[in-house]
């Protein structure tokens, strides 16, 4: 058993060896809408100093408010974070709670929970 464990550890170290030399060429950063201008300056300075790029995410409705009736606002209603985001912001903005937010949360919860249960059952079948 000890010999098998040593071989597994050696194989793991050999598999991870290339990662030790890897360097990021690109960093992804989610940024709040009110921090757009300063973050663009910081990203430019970062690129100049390191030679790496910072990809900044300002859209999607979670970090940037979406205009009502826009295409992005319509698409955002079907994403996993929309219901949670809208529900969390409702008390802050004084909006009333919409039943569609609750439906969004429940549907995505069911999808993710069902997927996790399905994969867990498949995994335990092998044992």
GICORSUL-V593881 format. One record per helix or strand of 2 or more residues. SS is the DSSP state (H for helix, E for strand). FROM is the first residue (numbers start at 1). TO is the last residue. If there is no record, write none. Layout:
# GICORSUL-V593881
SS|FROM|TO, SS|FROM|TO
This chain:
# GICORSUL-V593881
H|2|21, E|26|30, H|33|50, E|53|57, H|71|76, H|82|93, H|99|125
